[in-house]
Amino acid sequence: MRMRTNYSWLIAMLLLVGCAGTPNYVDNEALLKSERDIQQTGIDMHNPDMSAAISALNDGKLMVAKTLLLGLTQRYPLAGKPWVNVGLISFRRGDLDHAQQAAERALELQPEIAVADYLLGLIAHKRNDAPKALEHYLAALEKDQQHANSHYNLALLYDTYYQDLENAIFHYRRYLELNANEDEDEVTLSWVKELESQLAPEGGDDAN
């Protein structure tokens, strides 16, 4: 199942987690543009290096993109979001330590960046540290309740790690609501209905 994101600074590095039949993340989601996510960064999306970095990311030229992004961190030392993408590049390359350092640097500069918490959640998820992943996804949602992928990842944790079906269903449903204007996610919708049927009392309303 392919996930979607509305963040110009975000490559959605999605994890293959879950159990048989459960909706899963798919790796290497395309970077998409959104003016909403560049507010307060002090960086012009039409900056030549920014445009080149986005093109390099879309083309899979990660080290070229990283060089350009590191240049932007020098010219815009108070902007945290370039560090998020630097971290995401490290995450994609399997360098979790540097990915974590970059995400933490982003939060030092701009504590309001929800996607930095989301990246830390992905890193913890990759390390099989479910409690820490849960903490970071919840932190991301405290800053941006519309961050669909954090809802989805939380649902996966509640579903596959904690076996908390009520919370899993809630966050799957929030993810589906936030993506209602995009192609309908039939896999997730089908899975949510399956979970809801497991919570329904046997015999329905007629059972006494």
Buried (B, 14 or more C-beta within 10 A) or exposed (E): EBBBBBBBBBBBBBBEBBEEEBBBBEEEBEBBBEEEBBEEBEBEEEBEBBEBBBBBBBEEBBEBBBBBBBBBBEEBEEBBBBBBBBBBBBBBEEBBEBBBBBBBBBBEBBEEBBBBBBBBBBBBBBEEBBEBBBBBBBBBBEBBEEBBBBBBBBBBBBBBBEEBBEBBBBBBBBBBEBBEEEEEBEBBBEBBEEBBEEEEEEEEEEEE
